[in-house]
Amino acid sequence: MTGPAIGRAACVGGGVIGGGWVARFLLAGIDVDVFDPHPDAQRIVGEVVSNAERAYAMLTYAPLPPRGRLVFHDSLAEAVATADWIQESVPERLDLKRSVLAEIDAAAQPGAIIGSSTSGLLPTDLQAEMAHPERLFVAHPYNPVYLLPLVELVGGQQTDKAVLGRAQTALQAIGMKGVVIHREIEAFVGDRLLEALWREALWLVKDDVCDVETLDDVIRYSFGLRWAQMGLFQTYRIAGGEAGMRHFLQQFGPCLAWPWTRLTDVPEMDAALVDKIAAQSDAQAGGLSIRELERLRDENLVGILQSLKAGDGGKGWGAGRLLAEFEQTLQASASPSPDAGGRLRLLSATVSPAWIDYNGHMTEHRYLQLFGEATDAFLRLIGVDADYVAGGSSYYTVESHLRHLGQARAGQRLDVETFLLGHDAKRLHLAHAITDEAGATLATAEHMLLHVTAERAAPAPPAVAAALNGVAQRAAHLPRPDYVGRAVAMPQAKP
């Protein structure tokens, strides 16, 4: 791997985490070779990838690259032979990981880099049997890998620091955030925090302070929501009021000396405690399968990520900003264009469950959102992209007319066709139609847009005008939509 991009990836191990890595790579357009001797590996990976595709369809309407090619191999050496990035995700046993990593190291091409998905083993220990330990690092993700963007990057004593930099850049290109941990420590940063919470949670259940559902409710209805968008320290900074973090530490710091927790003690995981927790967890699940719970988790995460993407005045906040930046990258690399007949089918979308109203249908303003996304896709087609807008010019919508003809439901795939009705130096007249899988029209829209520069109406530059003329010429033979020019009208009652 000589540059930041991943040309081809290999995944050794296709379980929960390995399958998540496979999905993340595939949906970024990267070919993936897989080795996993488990007899159900192909089924398990296939189900994870299917869930990932469902989640991505709800997560973003940016044009994803063509899905990468997935190939399963009968030997580890075949799987890793041509990969630029090799991700090891075998069970968490030091002896097993050492032997597998040594085998990967011997079969990989010289420029490949090797990440381990370990949750806590030290990279220095993992490097012990490798001939080229400088290219091994921990790349610890979070489940589901295809939605949660964080990867902890940890180098061992023999890891080349440049390799960590290359990994960080490569992860950014597939919509992930690689954070370099300054020095290796068992369980790194994320799992250290989770382990502390997990220990205290086990004691609370064992001592019958609460059951597992109550404990989960305490997290998800309170600080879990805060953590999702601000983390720990920024949340506490706000809790300090106008005086900030210093006041918070002065006020609550002494509490750390109080005997509130049992973090230095661990409950014995005897059969009674295991049975107790397992039974409560089964009751909490309410009969839902693991795959059903995964899909619910993905829907919730998509909703949170999309909400965060709208934060900070539309620039995005936290993981939402990362999603917005990834979408800009996808849009910049895509080349929207009319089809062979000149028709503009530039946007497809899957209805997110978060878009459904009390009637069980897609709520009204989401139709307008789709029409807006379709308009943005058309603007990118004529060169009015993110760089163009950053330069101080854009098109603003000044008039709209919408019709709602049918209902869309959660999980339904929708397509939007766009029509260029007319244009001049400053104005742009567009129409859109949303159709379902059967081709039925669910909604239409007609918009007038005005070209602006520095917040004032101004003629579009020659390059944009030329692009508009080209689109119009290719579509000149198409019939004009019959709904154009409609207006809301109701006969007046006679006096």
RODO-2510 file (C-alpha; in nm, 4 decimals, decimal comma):
residues 495
     n   res          X          Y          Z
     1     m     0,0000     0,0000     0,0000
     2     t     0,1954     0,2986    -0,1267
     3     g    -0,0689     0,5690    -0,0796
     4     p    -0,3603     0,6599     0,1443
     5     a    -0,6284     0,4734    -0,0529
     6     i    -0,7175     0,1087     0,0025
     7     g    -0,7173    -0,0616    -0,3357
     8     r    -0,7977    -0,4084    -0,2028
     9     a    -0,8681    -0,5345     0,1491
    10     a    -0,8477    -0,8748     0,3139
    11     c    -1,0340    -0,9836     0,6266
    12     v    -0,9165    -1,2823     0,8258
    13     g    -1,2077    -1,3785     1,0467
    14     g    -1,5698    -1,3101     0,9549
    15     g    -1,7573    -1,2968     1,2836
    16     v    -1,9405    -0,9978     1,4280
    17     i    -1,6413    -0,7628     1,3981
    18     g    -1,4787    -0,9210     1,0933
    19     g    -1,8093    -0,9211     0,9065
    20     g    -1,8554    -0,5549     0,9984
    21     w    -1,5155    -0,4726     0,8495
    22     v    -1,6104    -0,6642     0,5331
    23     a    -1,9288    -0,4573     0,5005
    24     r    -1,7508    -0,1255     0,5645
    25     f    -1,4922    -0,1989     0,2937
    26     l    -1,7444    -0,3343     0,0408
    27     l    -1,9804    -0,0385     0,0692
    28     a    -1,6852     0,1964     0,0171
    29     g    -1,6307     0,0274    -0,3209
    30     i    -1,3321    -0,1826    -0,2100
    31     d    -1,2865    -0,5458    -0,3183
    32     v    -1,2533    -0,7762    -0,0172
    33     d    -1,0948    -1,1199     0,0139
    34     v    -1,2037    -1,3228     0,3166
    35     f    -1,0668    -1,6256     0,4975
    36     d    -1,2619    -1,7873     0,7797
    37     p    -1,2685    -2,1665     0,8269
    38     h    -1,6019    -2,1554     1,0119
    39     p    -1,8566    -2,3611     0,8116
    40     d    -2,1192    -2,0844     0,8337
    41     a    -1,8821    -1,7974     0,7570
    42     q    -2,0348    -1,7088     0,4198
    43     r    -2,3875    -1,7050     0,5625
    44     i    -2,2886    -1,4939     0,8639
    45     v    -2,0916    -1,2417     0,6588
    46     g    -2,3728    -1,2273     0,4035
    47     e    -2,6278    -1,1436     0,6733
    48     v    -2,4050    -0,8705     0,8184
    49     v    -2,3502    -0,7185     0,4737
    50     s    -2,7254    -0,7302     0,4065
    51     n    -2,7940    -0,5409     0,7300
    52     a    -2,5223    -0,2903     0,6413
    53     e    -2,6722    -0,2235     0,2978
    54     r    -3,0126    -0,1687     0,4589
    55     a    -2,8607     0,0767     0,7076
    56     y    -2,6628     0,2688     0,4445
    57     a    -2,9747     0,3086     0,2321
    58     m    -3,1296     0,4978     0,5250
    59     l    -2,8096     0,6720     0,6359
    60     t    -2,7162     0,8710     0,3278
    61     y    -2,8398     0,9681    -0,0167
    62     a    -2,4921     1,0556    -0,1336
    63     p    -2,4022     0,8431    -0,4377
    64     l    -2,2186     0,5381    -0,3031
    65     p    -1,9552     0,3820    -0,5289
    66     p    -2,0336     0,0451    -0,6879
    67     r    -2,0142    -0,2218    -0,4186
    68     g    -1,6805    -0,3985    -0,3975
    69     r    -1,6392    -0,7623    -0,4990
    70     l    -1,6480    -1,0191    -0,2179
    71     v    -1,4422    -1,3383    -0,2534
    72     f    -1,4053    -1,6182     0,0025
    73     h    -1,0851    -1,8231    -0,0058
    74     d    -0,9919    -2,1699     0,1155
    75     s    -0,6560    -2,0565     0,2517
    76     l    -0,5314    -1,7578     0,4444
    77     a    -0,2369    -1,7098     0,2086
    78     e    -0,4672    -1,6754    -0,0944
    79     a    -0,6901    -1,4259     0,0851
    80     v    -0,4131    -1,1836     0,1836
    81     a    -0,1794    -1,2188    -0,1146
    82     t    -0,2839    -0,9035    -0,3031
    83     a    -0,4389    -0,6895    -0,0252
    84     d    -0,3251    -0,3379     0,0658
    85     w    -0,4981    -0,3453     0,4090
    86     i    -0,5310    -0,6739     0,5979
    87     q    -0,7634    -0,6822     0,8990
    88     e    -0,7287    -0,9701     1,1445
    89     s    -1,0401    -1,0387     1,3546
    90     v    -0,9894    -1,3871     1,5003
    91     p    -1,0883    -1,4791     1,8600
    92     e    -0,9208    -1,2915     2,1469
    93     r    -0,6442    -1,5416     2,2329
    94     l    -0,2837    -1,4252     2,2254
    95     d    -0,1398    -1,7557     2,1008
    96     l    -0,3957    -1,7767     1,8186
    97     k    -0,3539    -1,4160     1,7117
    98     r     0,0270    -1,4447     1,7143
    99     s     0,0256    -1,7494     1,4885
   100     v    -0,2359    -1,6021     1,2520
   101     l    -0,0514    -1,2693     1,2283
   102     a     0,2767    -1,4473     1,1572
   103     e     0,1054    -1,6403     0,8773
   104     i    -0,0454    -1,3182     0,7387
   105     d     0,2937    -1,1466     0,7566
   106     a     0,4602    -1,4257     0,5602
   107     a     0,1991    -1,4240     0,2806
   108     a     0,1256    -1,0497     0,2451
   109     q     0,2839    -0,8316    -0,0201
   110     p     0,5641    -0,6017     0,1065
   111     g     0,3628    -0,2795     0,0969
   112     a     0,0595    -0,4134     0,2856
   113     i    -0,0293    -0,2913     0,6337
   114     i    -0,1861    -0,5195     0,8941
   115     g    -0,4458    -0,4203     1,1530
   116     s    -0,5654    -0,6328     1,4432
   117     s    -0,9195    -0,5968     1,5788
   118     t    -0,8111    -0,6960     1,9287
   119     s    -1,0077    -0,5383     2,2118
   120     g    -0,7225    -0,5342     2,4609
   121     l    -0,4090    -0,7291     2,3679
   122     l    -0,0923    -0,5222     2,3375
   123     p     0,0415    -0,4746     1,9834
   124     t     0,3963    -0,5368     2,1088
   125     d     0,2888    -0,8832     2,2233
   126     l     0,1132    -0,9470     1,8913
   127     q     0,4294    -0,8577     1,6959
   128     a     0,6447    -1,1196     1,8685
   129     e     0,6486    -1,3798     1,5887
   130     m     0,6346    -1,1489     1,2850
   131     a     0,9193    -1,1030     1,0396
   132     h     0,7974    -0,7507     0,9588
   133     p     0,6526    -0,6201     1,2876
   134     e     0,6800    -0,2580     1,1760
   135     r     0,3590    -0,2874     0,9705
   136     l     0,1402    -0,4329     1,2467
   137     f    -0,0866    -0,2101     1,4564
   138     v    -0,4079    -0,2444     1,6514
   139     a    -0,7131    -0,1166     1,4608
   140     h    -0,9817    -0,1554     1,7249
   141     p    -1,3310    -0,0703     1,5904
   142     y    -1,6713    -0,0590     1,7563
   143     n    -1,9739    -0,2688     1,6689
   144     p    -2,1356    -0,2219     1,4188
   145     v    -1,8204    -0,1413     1,2264
   146     y    -2,0166    -0,0328     0,9192
   147     l    -2,1981     0,2447     1,1134
   148     l    -1,9830     0,3458     1,4115
   149     p    -1,6887     0,5344     1,2638
   150     l    -1,4278     0,5212     1,5421
   151     v    -1,1123     0,3090     1,5177
   152     e    -0,8492     0,3149     1,7914
   153     l    -0,5050     0,2944     1,6273
   154     v    -0,2343     0,1648     1,8600
   155     g     0,1245     0,0921     1,7647
   156     g     0,3614    -0,1482     1,9380
   157     q     0,7290    -0,1002     2,0169
   158     q     0,8258    -0,2002     1,6634
   159     t     0,5436    -0,0293     1,4711
   160     d     0,6506     0,2316     1,2166
   161     k     0,4731     0,5562     1,3108
   162     a     0,4292     0,6338     0,9419
   163     v     0,2106     0,3234     0,9153
   164     l    -0,0298     0,4697     1,1719
   165     g    -0,0484     0,7894     0,9676
   166     r    -0,1234     0,5932     0,6517
   167     a    -0,3926     0,3979     0,8332
   168     q    -0,5518     0,7171     0,9651
   169     t    -0,5697     0,8682     0,6164
   170     a    -0,7051     0,5480     0,4620
   171     l    -0,9806     0,5244     0,7242
   172     q    -1,0915     0,8800     0,6535
   173     a    -1,1478     0,7848     0,2898
   174     i    -1,4033     0,5195     0,3940
   175     g    -1,5904     0,7447     0,6382
   176     m    -1,4134     0,6378     0,9588
   177     k    -1,2188     0,8310     1,2217
   178     g    -0,8885     0,6799     1,3265
   179     v    -0,7627     0,8116     1,6597
   180     v    -0,3995     0,7372     1,7449
   181     i    -0,3550     0,6293     2,1081
   182     h    -0,0274     0,7752     2,2347
   183     r     0,1004     0,4641     2,4082
   184     e    -0,0103     0,1048     2,4277
   185     i    -0,2078    -0,0036     2,7321
   186     e    -0,4270    -0,3072     2,7907
   187     a    -0,7811    -0,2463     2,6555
   188     f    -0,6705     0,0930     2,5149
   189     v    -0,9101     0,3826     2,5907
   190     g    -1,2652     0,2892     2,4940
   191     d    -1,2713    -0,0529     2,6551
   192     r    -1,1075     0,0846     2,9707
   193     l    -1,4059     0,3167     3,0104
   194     l    -1,6561     0,0462     2,9214
   195     e    -1,4971    -0,2024     3,1602
   196     a    -1,5352     0,0393     3,4525
   197     l    -1,9046     0,0891     3,3744
   198     w    -1,9529    -0,2844     3,3119
   199     r    -1,8057    -0,3839     3,6498
   200     e    -2,0277    -0,1416     3,8379
   201     a    -2,3301    -0,2602     3,6382
   202     l    -2,2634    -0,6236     3,7298
   203     w    -2,2551    -0,5360     4,1002
   204     l    -2,5816    -0,3393     4,0770
   205     v    -2,7567    -0,6395     3,9208
   206     k    -2,5932    -0,8951     4,1503
   207     d    -2,6913    -0,6954     4,4609
   208     d    -3,0513    -0,6607     4,3342
   209     v    -3,0304    -0,2826     4,3197
   210     c    -3,1912    -0,3055     3,9737
   211     d    -3,2426    -0,5488     3,6885
   212     v    -3,0722    -0,5299     3,3475
   213     e    -3,3607    -0,3476     3,1785
   214     t    -3,3693    -0,0760     3,4449
   215     l    -2,9942    -0,0318     3,4180
   216     d    -3,0129     0,0022     3,0392
   217     d    -3,2990     0,2508     3,0755
   218     v    -3,0893     0,4649     3,3103
   219     i    -2,8180     0,4821     3,0436
   220     r    -3,0247     0,5288     2,7293
   221     y    -3,2681     0,7856     2,8709
   222     s    -3,0040     1,0059     3,0345
   223     f    -2,6288     1,0340     2,9979
   224     g    -2,6196     0,7975     2,6999
   225     l    -2,7935     1,0657     2,4945
   226     r    -2,5428     1,3274     2,6100
   227     w    -2,2454     1,1023     2,5398
   228     a    -2,3691     1,0383     2,1858
   229     q    -2,2936     1,3950     2,0860
   230     m    -2,0567     1,5491     2,3420
   231     g    -1,8667     1,2723     2,5146
   232     l    -1,7684     1,2922     2,8810
   233     f    -1,5460     1,5944     2,9407
   234     q    -1,7423     1,8376     2,7245
   235     t    -2,0632     1,7270     2,8984
   236     y    -1,9080     1,7970     3,2376
   237     r    -1,7720     2,1297     3,1183
   238     i    -2,1305     2,2421     3,0587
   239     a    -2,2306     2,1029     3,3985
   240     g    -1,9831     2,3456     3,5544
   241     g    -2,1948     2,6391     3,4405
   242     e    -2,0372     2,9624     3,3232
   243     a    -1,7191     2,8843     3,5193
   244     g    -1,6743     2,5699     3,3076
   245     m    -1,4601     2,2678     3,3831
   246     r    -1,2575     2,4267     3,6635
   247     h    -1,5736     2,4896     3,8672
   248     f    -1,7046     2,1405     3,7945
   249     l    -1,3818     1,9791     3,9193
   250     q    -1,3777     2,1938     4,2316
   251     q    -1,7404     2,1131     4,3080
   252     f    -1,7524     1,7422     4,2283
   253     g    -1,3868     1,6381     4,2540
   254     p    -1,4133     1,5503     4,6273
   255     c    -1,6849     1,2952     4,5420
   256     l    -1,4180     1,0737     4,3873
   257     a    -1,2913     0,9943     4,7378
   258     w    -1,6349     0,8796     4,8562
   259     p    -1,7118     0,5033     4,8597
   260     w    -1,9733     0,5211     4,5848
   261     t    -1,8392     0,2494     4,3574
   262     r    -1,6989    -0,1020     4,3741
   263     l    -1,4702    -0,0619     4,0744
   264     t    -1,1732    -0,2204     4,2510
   265     d    -1,3732    -0,5349     4,3218
   266     v    -1,5200    -0,7797     4,0714
   267     p    -1,8279    -0,9966     4,1349
   268     e    -1,7717    -1,3672     4,0885
   269     m    -1,9325    -1,4765     3,7644
   270     d    -2,0743    -1,7938     3,9150
   271     a    -2,3570    -1,9937     3,7625
   272     a    -2,6178    -1,8119     3,9694
   273     l    -2,5143    -1,4658     3,8491
   274     v    -2,4849    -1,5837     3,4882
   275     d    -2,8316    -1,7396     3,5001
   276     k    -2,9769    -1,4277     3,6633
   277     i    -2,8385    -1,1889     3,4041
   278     a    -2,9177    -1,4197     3,1109
   279     a    -3,2795    -1,4651     3,2211
   280     q    -3,3318    -1,0908     3,2661
   281     s    -3,1719    -1,0234     2,9287
   282     d    -3,3967    -1,2815     2,7581
   283     a    -3,7021    -1,1160     2,9111
   284     q    -3,5810    -0,7733     2,8017
   285     a    -3,5399    -0,8906     2,4394
   286     g    -3,9107    -0,9800     2,4239
   287     g    -3,8568    -1,2613     2,1751
   288     l    -3,6652    -1,0531     1,9202
   289     s    -3,3840    -1,2366     1,7433
   290     i    -3,0275    -1,1077     1,7320
   291     r    -3,0719    -1,0025     1,3675
   292     e    -3,3930    -0,8148     1,4549
   293     l    -3,2185    -0,6391     1,7425
   294     e    -2,9301    -0,5503     1,5106
   295     r    -3,1695    -0,3910     1,2633
   296     l    -3,3376    -0,1901     1,5404
   297     r    -2,9938    -0,0794     1,6635
   298     d    -2,8966     0,0276     1,3118
   299     e    -3,2180     0,2274     1,2649
   300     n    -3,1586     0,4085     1,5928
   301     l    -2,7953     0,4826     1,5084
   302     v    -2,8931     0,6120     1,1641
   303     g    -3,1429     0,8490     1,3253
   304     i    -2,8836     0,9766     1,5745
   305     l    -2,6176     1,0217     1,3048
   306     q    -2,8575     1,2070     1,0773
   307     s    -2,9630     1,4337     1,3647
   308     l    -2,6001     1,5065     1,4471
   309     k    -2,5347     1,5816     1,0793
   310     a    -2,7852     1,8665     1,1039
   311     g    -2,6170     2,0153     1,4118
   312     d    -2,4056     2,3315     1,4358
   313     g    -2,6038     2,5208     1,1764
   314     g    -2,5966     2,2397     0,9219
   315     k    -2,2191     2,1850     0,9404
   316     g    -2,2646     1,8741     1,1524
   317     w    -2,1504     1,7902     1,5037
   318     g    -1,9302     1,5035     1,6224
   319     a    -1,9968     1,1854     1,4283
   320     g    -2,2560     1,3797     1,2254
   321     r    -1,9878     1,6134     1,0926
   322     l    -1,7788     1,3114     0,9946
   323     l    -2,0798     1,1734     0,8045
   324     a    -2,1320     1,5086     0,6284
   325     e    -1,7643     1,5198     0,5261
   326     f    -1,7810     1,1605     0,4007
   327     e    -2,0894     1,2462     0,1933
   328     q    -1,9059     1,5428     0,0398
   329     t    -1,6234     1,3072    -0,0545
   330     l    -1,8696     1,0651    -0,2138
   331     q    -2,0433     1,3432    -0,4040
   332     a    -1,7140     1,4845    -0,5286
   333     s    -1,6057     1,1460    -0,6608
   334     a    -1,9392     1,0706    -0,8290
   335     s    -2,0244     1,1833    -1,1816
   336     p    -2,4022     1,2267    -1,2070
   337     s    -2,5277     1,2347    -1,5624
   338     p    -2,8438     1,1840    -1,7684
   339     d    -2,9104     0,8312    -1,8908
   340     a    -2,8824     0,7350    -2,2565
   341     g    -3,2256     0,8842    -2,3248
   342     g    -3,1477     1,2134    -2,1558
   343     r    -3,3591     1,1394    -1,8465
   344     l    -3,2362     1,2638    -1,5107
   345     r    -3,2658     0,9917    -1,2470
   346     l    -3,0082     1,1239    -1,0048
   347     l    -3,1461     1,0178    -0,6646
   348     s    -3,2741     0,7011    -0,4988
   349     a    -3,3618     0,6642    -0,1313
   350     t    -3,4947     0,4150     0,1217
   351     v    -3,7554     0,5470     0,3647
   352     s    -3,6095     0,5538     0,7154
   353     p    -3,8335     0,4436     1,0047
   354     a    -3,7487     0,7800     1,1616
   355     w    -3,9406     0,9443     0,8751
   356     i    -4,2723     0,7776     0,9596
   357     d    -4,5528     0,9783     1,1220
   358     y    -4,8431     0,8732     1,3455
   359     n    -5,0344     0,7453     1,0399
   360     g    -4,7628     0,4963     0,9539
   361     h    -4,6620     0,6873     0,6390
   362     m    -4,3688     0,9089     0,5456
   363     t    -4,4279     1,2464     0,7058
   364     e    -4,4973     1,5465     0,4828
   365     h    -4,1742     1,7432     0,5191
   366     r    -3,9655     1,4390     0,4207
   367     y    -4,1054     1,4610     0,0673
   368     l    -3,9727     1,8141     0,0489
   369     q    -3,6397     1,6894     0,1853
   370     l    -3,6157     1,4355    -0,0976
   371     f    -3,7025     1,7011    -0,3541
   372     g    -3,4314     1,9223    -0,2049
   373     e    -3,1783     1,6373    -0,2256
   374     a    -3,2766     1,5838    -0,5913
   375     t    -3,2288     1,9542    -0,6623
   376     d    -2,8829     1,9360    -0,5020
   377     a    -2,7966     1,6375    -0,7223
   378     f    -2,9012     1,8347    -1,0302
   379     l    -2,6945     2,1345    -0,9201
   380     r    -2,3874     1,9120    -0,8818
   381     l    -2,4557     1,7864    -1,2348
   382     i    -2,4203     2,1418    -1,3733
   383     g    -2,1134     2,2216    -1,1619
   384     v    -2,2777     2,3895    -0,8642
   385     d    -2,1062     2,1694    -0,6048
   386     a    -1,9593     2,2275    -0,2572
   387     d    -1,6571     2,4135    -0,3949
   388     y    -1,8835     2,6364    -0,6038
   389     v    -2,0949     2,7234    -0,3002
   390     a    -1,7819     2,7842    -0,0913
   391     g    -1,6842     3,0405    -0,3538
   392     g    -1,9876     3,2518    -0,2647
   393     s    -2,2393     3,1549    -0,5345
   394     s    -2,5339     2,9160    -0,5462
   395     y    -2,8955     2,8724    -0,6518
   396     y    -3,1685     2,9557    -0,3981
   397     t    -3,5208     2,8156    -0,4214
   398     v    -3,7688     3,1046    -0,4353
   399     e    -4,0966     2,9265    -0,5191
   400     s    -4,2290     2,5692    -0,4844
   401     h    -4,5470     2,3742    -0,5547
   402     l    -4,5896     2,0170    -0,4228
   403     r    -4,8506     1,7498    -0,4826
   404     h    -4,8944     1,4380    -0,2637
   405     l    -5,0497     1,1537    -0,4618
   406     g    -4,9578     0,8395    -0,2668
   407     q    -4,8052     0,7172     0,0583
   408     a    -4,4536     0,5919     0,1271
   409     r    -4,3808     0,3483     0,4107
   410     a    -4,0722     0,2493     0,6094
   411     g    -3,8199     0,0461     0,4135
   412     q    -3,9712     0,1407     0,0775
   413     r    -3,7310     0,2228    -0,2039
   414     l    -3,8053     0,5506    -0,3830
   415     d    -3,6635     0,7047    -0,6997
   416     v    -3,6701     1,0713    -0,7976
   417     e    -3,6701     1,1842    -1,1604
   418     t    -3,5799     1,5455    -1,2357
   419     f    -3,6881     1,7601    -1,5303
   420     l    -3,5243     2,0807    -1,6495
   421     l    -3,8219     2,2884    -1,7614
   422     g    -3,6390     2,6090    -1,8474
   423     h    -3,3532     2,8419    -1,7595
   424     d    -3,2121     3,1834    -1,8324
   425     a    -2,9216     3,3891    -1,7037
   426     k    -3,0515     3,3995    -1,3451
   427     r    -3,3433     3,1577    -1,3193
   428     l    -3,3758     2,7814    -1,3117
   429     h    -3,7109     2,6029    -1,3483
   430     l    -3,7132     2,2397    -1,2256
   431     a    -3,9680     1,9647    -1,1652
   432     h    -3,9336     1,6356    -0,9758
   433     a    -4,1404     1,3184    -0,9458
   434     i    -4,1045     1,0565    -0,6707
   435     t    -4,1951     0,7032    -0,7759
   436     d    -4,2032     0,3715    -0,5889
   437     e    -4,0668     0,0302    -0,6945
   438     a    -4,3763    -0,0340    -0,9074
   439     g    -4,3369     0,2962    -1,0921
   440     a    -4,6356     0,4638    -0,9265
   441     t    -4,5958     0,8392    -0,8767
   442     l    -4,6211     0,9295    -0,5080
   443     a    -4,5454     1,3015    -0,5230
   444     t    -4,4415     1,5783    -0,7620
   445     a    -4,2794     1,9165    -0,7156
   446     e    -4,2152     2,2249    -0,9230
   447     h    -3,9498     2,4790    -0,8216
   448     m    -3,8135     2,8119    -0,9354
   449     l    -3,4551     2,8833    -0,8319
   450     l    -3,2563     3,2043    -0,8520
   451     h    -2,8802     3,2246    -0,9012
   452     v    -2,7119     3,4369    -0,6337
   453     t    -2,3621     3,5645    -0,5685
   454     a    -2,2784     3,7211    -0,2316
   455     e    -2,6491     3,6919    -0,1358
   456     r    -2,7646     3,8952    -0,4385
   457     a    -2,9261     3,7800    -0,7626
   458     a    -2,6624     3,7524    -1,0360
   459     p    -2,6196     3,5773    -1,3731
   460     a    -2,4739     3,2280    -1,3645
   461     p    -2,1202     3,2028    -1,5100
   462     p    -2,0647     3,0717    -1,8643
   463     a    -1,9612     2,7223    -1,7490
   464     v    -2,2885     2,6696    -1,5609
   465     a    -2,4916     2,8163    -1,8480
   466     a    -2,3176     2,5803    -2,0921
   467     a    -2,3897     2,2809    -1,8660
   468     l    -2,7568     2,3779    -1,8484
   469     n    -2,7749     2,4103    -2,2258
   470     g    -2,6239     2,0639    -2,2629
   471     v    -2,8764     1,9051    -2,0260
   472     a    -3,1627     2,0826    -2,2037
   473     q    -3,0470     1,9668    -2,5481
   474     r    -3,0183     1,6012    -2,4389
   475     a    -3,3705     1,6109    -2,2923
   476     a    -3,5363     1,8198    -2,5668
   477     h    -3,7257     1,5187    -2,7068
   478     l    -3,8829     1,4252    -2,3713
   479     p    -4,2472     1,5201    -2,3056
   480     r    -4,3148     1,7989    -2,0598
   481     p    -4,4669     1,6638    -1,7334
   482     d    -4,8437     1,7145    -1,7321
   483     y    -4,8456     1,8469    -1,3759
   484     v    -4,6318     2,1511    -1,4556
   485     g    -4,8089     2,4809    -1,3960
   486     r    -5,0605     2,3349    -1,1515
   487     a    -5,1720     2,5482    -0,8596
   488     v    -5,3868     2,4984    -0,5530
   489     a    -5,7405     2,5933    -0,6594
   490     m    -6,0806     2,5347    -0,5076
   491     p    -6,4027     2,6552    -0,6667
   492     q    -6,5545     2,9485    -0,4834
   493     a    -6,8960     2,8855    -0,3377
   494     k    -7,1694     3,0949    -0,4963
   495     p    -7,3228     3,3586    -0,2678
***
